[in-house]
Amino acid sequence: MTRDRHPRPLLAALAGLAALAPVYYLTEAAARCFRTGHAAFAPAPTGLAYLAAVAVIVTILSAWPAAALGCGVPLTAAGVLFALDLDAAMGLAATLPWARSGGLPWSPPDGAPWAELTEPPGTLAGMSGLYTLIGAFLVLSALPRARRRSILDG
């Protein structure tokens, strides 16, 4: 009996859905760090670290098409919602966990808030198009690869 080297599609899709929350919140944290750095005319190494963490997660997810779709489709949908109807997107984002506290999921409870309380998590990354770009990359990575043919082939 041989073992399949790839996870079953259902497990991979569930892994993609589980990765949605970290990708969503890390992308928003990176966007906020970059905004703070831009406003202070200072570097934002923390934002770069958050974005690097997102890149690692996205790279891992893109190895399995079902996982990439499990995370990419909802992320793209969130980005499209932010682009088309900002009020509805902000209303939906306000229902997410940690939306009222203004803190990151992994930050200590007494830590400084990372967001304005009137600005739900995901607002900045959604409005800037980051969710759409990352989600589209994941969806495109799940598509079957086209065979490359050389012009020298007969």
C-alpha positions as CSV (number, residue, x, y, z in Angstrom):
1,M,0.0,0.0,0.0
2,T,1.5,3.3,-1.0
3,R,0.8,6.6,0.8
4,D,-0.4,9.6,-1.2
5,R,2.2,12.3,-1.0
6,H,-0.4,15.1,-1.2
7,P,-3.0,15.7,1.5
8,R,-6.5,14.8,0.6
9,P,-8.4,17.7,-1.1
10,L,-10.8,18.1,1.8
11,L,-8.1,18.3,4.4
12,A,-6.1,20.7,2.2
13,A,-9.2,22.9,1.8
14,L,-9.7,22.9,5.6
15,A,-6.1,23.9,6.1
16,G,-6.6,26.8,3.6
17,L,-9.7,27.9,5.5
18,A,-7.7,27.7,8.8
19,A,-5.0,29.8,7.3
20,L,-7.5,32.5,6.3
21,A,-7.5,34.2,9.7
22,P,-3.7,34.5,10.1
23,V,-3.4,35.8,6.5
24,Y,-6.2,38.2,7.0
25,Y,-4.9,39.6,10.4
26,L,-1.2,39.6,9.5
27,T,-1.9,41.4,6.2
28,E,-3.9,44.0,8.1
29,A,-1.2,44.4,10.7
30,A,1.4,44.9,8.0
31,A,-0.7,47.5,6.3
32,R,-1.2,49.4,9.6
33,C,2.5,49.3,10.3
34,F,3.3,50.6,6.9
35,R,0.7,53.4,7.4
36,T,2.3,54.3,10.7
37,G,5.8,54.3,9.2
38,H,4.6,56.4,6.3
39,A,2.9,59.0,8.6
40,A,6.0,59.2,10.7
41,F,8.3,59.2,7.7
42,A,10.2,56.3,9.4
43,P,11.0,52.7,8.4
44,A,8.5,50.0,9.3
45,P,10.4,46.7,9.9
46,T,7.6,45.2,11.8
47,G,5.3,45.7,8.8
48,L,7.9,43.9,6.7
49,A,8.0,41.0,9.2
50,Y,4.2,40.7,9.1
51,L,4.2,40.7,5.3
52,A,7.1,38.1,5.2
53,A,5.0,35.9,7.5
54,V,2.1,36.2,5.0
55,A,4.4,35.4,2.2
56,V,5.5,32.2,3.9
57,I,2.0,31.1,4.6
58,V,0.9,31.9,1.0
59,T,3.9,29.9,-0.4
60,I,3.0,26.9,1.7
61,L,-0.6,27.1,0.7
62,S,0.2,27.5,-3.0
63,A,1.8,24.0,-3.0
64,W,-1.7,22.4,-2.7
65,P,-4.4,23.6,-5.0
66,A,-7.3,22.9,-2.6
67,A,-5.5,24.7,0.2
68,A,-4.8,27.7,-2.1
69,L,-8.5,27.8,-3.1
70,G,-9.7,27.4,0.5
71,C,-7.8,30.6,1.5
72,G,-7.7,32.4,-1.8
73,V,-11.4,32.5,-2.8
74,P,-12.7,34.0,0.5
75,L,-9.7,36.4,0.6
76,T,-10.4,37.5,-3.0
77,A,-14.1,37.9,-2.1
78,A,-13.3,40.1,0.8
79,G,-11.1,42.2,-1.4
80,V,-13.7,42.5,-4.0
81,L,-16.3,43.5,-1.4
82,F,-14.0,46.2,-0.1
83,A,-13.6,47.5,-3.6
84,L,-17.3,47.5,-4.5
85,D,-19.1,48.3,-1.3
86,L,-17.0,49.7,1.5
87,D,-19.8,50.2,3.9
88,A,-20.9,46.6,3.6
89,A,-17.3,45.4,3.9
90,M,-16.7,47.4,7.0
91,G,-19.9,46.2,8.6
92,L,-18.9,42.6,7.9
93,A,-15.4,43.2,9.2
94,A,-16.8,44.7,12.4
95,T,-18.3,41.3,13.2
96,L,-15.0,39.5,13.1
97,P,-13.2,38.4,16.3
98,W,-11.0,41.0,18.0
99,A,-12.9,43.8,16.0
100,R,-14.1,45.5,19.2
101,S,-10.9,45.3,21.3
102,G,-8.6,46.8,18.7
103,G,-5.9,44.3,19.5
104,L,-4.2,41.7,17.4
105,P,-5.2,38.1,18.1
106,W,-1.7,37.3,19.5
107,S,-1.1,40.6,21.4
108,P,-1.3,40.7,25.2
109,P,-4.6,42.0,26.5
110,D,-3.0,45.0,28.1
111,G,-1.1,45.9,24.9
112,A,-1.6,49.0,22.9
113,P,-4.4,48.8,20.4
114,W,-3.4,48.3,16.8
115,A,-6.5,49.8,15.3
116,E,-8.9,52.7,15.8
117,L,-12.0,51.3,17.3
118,T,-14.1,52.8,14.5
119,E,-11.8,51.1,11.9
120,P,-12.5,47.3,12.0
121,P,-9.7,44.8,11.2
122,G,-9.1,44.4,7.5
123,T,-10.2,47.9,6.5
124,L,-6.8,49.2,5.5
125,A,-5.6,46.1,3.8
126,G,-9.0,45.7,2.1
127,M,-9.1,49.3,0.8
128,S,-5.6,49.1,-0.5
129,G,-6.2,46.0,-2.5
130,L,-3.9,43.7,-0.6
131,Y,-6.6,41.1,0.0
132,T,-7.5,41.0,-3.7
133,L,-3.8,40.6,-4.7
134,I,-3.0,37.9,-2.3
135,G,-6.2,36.1,-2.9
136,A,-5.9,36.3,-6.6
137,F,-2.3,34.9,-6.4
138,L,-3.6,32.0,-4.4
139,V,-6.4,31.3,-6.8
140,L,-4.1,31.5,-9.8
141,S,-1.6,29.2,-8.2
142,A,-4.3,26.6,-7.9
143,L,-5.0,26.6,-11.6
144,P,-3.5,23.8,-13.7
145,R,-0.2,24.6,-15.3
146,A,-0.1,25.0,-19.1
147,R,2.3,22.8,-20.8
148,R,5.2,24.7,-22.2
149,R,6.2,23.9,-25.7
150,S,9.3,25.0,-27.4
151,I,9.2,26.6,-30.8
152,L,11.8,24.1,-31.8
153,D,9.5,21.2,-31.2
154,G,8.0,19.9,-34.4
